[in-house]
Amino acid sequence: MNFIPYGKQSIDKDDIESVVETLKSDFLTTGPKVKEFEEAIASYCGAKYCVAVTNGTGALHLTSLVLLKKGDRVLTTPNSFLATSNSILYIDAKPIFVDIAKDGNIDLDLCEEELKKDNSIKAIYSVAFSGNMVNQEKLKYLKEKYGILILEDNAHAIGAVYNGIKAGSCINSDCSIFSFHPVKHLTTGEGGAITTNSKEIYEKILTLRGHGMVKTPNMKPWEYEMRELGFNYRITDIQCALGISQLKKLDNFINKRVEIAKKYDKAFERTIVKPLYTYNGKSSYHLYVVQVDFTKLNISKEKLFIKMKEKNIGLQLHYIPINKQPYYKSLGYGDEKTPIMDNYYRECFSLPMFPKLSDKEQSYVIASLREVLNG
Ligand SMILES: Cc1ncc(COP(=O)(O)O)c(C=O)c1O
């Protein structure tokens, strides 16, 4: 069996052809493919506006520049990739880590407790962990009742639908971001996007993506004005050509992921391997996360990872609590009361999940996991 990673892109002939076509065209960057990709993402999600950028981290940075200012307090989750809360730090704002609920997402009831105690909280940065959107009714309620800003980090969740609400539609949030890294649902190599329904936010993000530079029709032909400090977070037409082609196949990719999840669900029924959640009709399954109580076994998690690697299977762990990272500890974080996250971190790991994972490979992963855990 060849090595099976936890995640991997699916690139076909049509993807390659679209990229080659763009390579032969007049524009490698700032050309028509960028706009086409942005419009396709906005339309897929049902949002009014989309800005495509270099990566998900850039999307978070630009959004934070618009939503936050120095000193703002932001509720966020320890169960994410570093970039979510790093983007709050980029602005010299203050992340406040709230424990997770049993589904791995930020606990919105605990968020409400924080909001009741502290009326200076500016925003919630939530993450649709593993592809499973946060409770949208509760998000709406918190936004309306406490007048806070909401950023949905949907890096894991393009294509997810929660009671008719699509990830990235920003029905109950100010902005949403995506990542198009190769392990995600669709890829542009590196890439990301922001969606919003606010024209004002959209225009600010567009300007900040390109150095804070503005060019208006009444200016002289060579003129441009830098009105604020921006960045170069432009994505190329080459990447967007790949993204447009990938987006056409997104629903098929998700169907394949759901099939794999159902097979895993069935295989682990009534075993010590507990899926973070079983099929709920909502998740777009970027990850398939399971939990095992290692205190009841003769094998440690470290040994499990090593033994599975020997069998050519790449497990992964999502995530080490962000607040426990050395840099965050140096800022005074790490001692928050997050018992659910702490227990989850002890027990969790992610199994291979990507559209091209064959039936045979799925069965091999299941059998190998059983064997190693029981051995
Ligand atoms: C939840 C989450 N947010 C943000 C990011 C950052 O995205 P990128 O790697 O495209 O910068 C990631 C990437 O893994 C992620 O998983």
The ligand as an SDF file (V2000), in Angstrom:
LIG
                    3D

 16 16  0  0  0  0  0  0  0  0999 V2000
   -9.3450   26.8450   10.4910 C   0  0  0  0  0  0  0  0  0  0  0  0
   -8.2560   27.4380    9.6400 C   0  0  0  0  0  0  0  0  0  0  0  0
   -8.1830   28.7660    9.5140 N   0  0  0  0  0  0  0  0  0  0  0  0
   -7.2460   29.3460    8.7550 C   0  0  0  0  0  0  0  0  0  0  0  0
   -6.3020   28.6090    8.0740 C   0  0  0  0  0  0  0  0  0  0  0  0
   -5.2480   29.2940    7.2850 C   0  0  0  0  0  0  0  0  0  0  0  0
   -5.3400   29.0070    5.9280 O   0  0  0  0  0  0  0  0  0  0  0  0
   -4.0590   29.0160    4.9660 P   0  0  0  0  0  0  0  0  0  0  0  0
   -3.2420   27.8160    5.2610 O   0  0  0  0  0  0  0  0  0  0  0  0
   -4.6490   29.0010    3.5880 O   0  0  0  0  0  0  0  0  0  0  0  0
   -3.3160   30.2890    5.2380 O   0  0  0  0  0  0  0  0  0  0  0  0
   -6.3440   27.2110    8.1660 C   0  0  0  0  0  0  0  0  0  0  0  0
   -5.3520   26.4000    7.4490 C   0  0  0  0  0  0  0  0  0  0  0  0
   -5.0970   25.2640    7.7160 O   0  0  0  0  0  0  0  0  0  0  0  0
   -7.3410   26.6070    8.9700 C   0  0  0  0  0  0  0  0  0  0  0  0
   -7.4200   25.2740    9.0950 O   0  0  0  0  0  0  0  0  0  0  0  0
  1  2  1  0
  2  3  1  0
  2 15  2  0
  3  4  2  0
  4  5  1  0
  5  6  1  0
  5 12  2  0
  6  7  1  0
  7  8  1  0
  8  9  2  0
  8 10  1  0
  8 11  1  0
 12 13  1  0
 12 15  1  0
 13 14  2  0
 15 16  1  0
M  END
$$$$
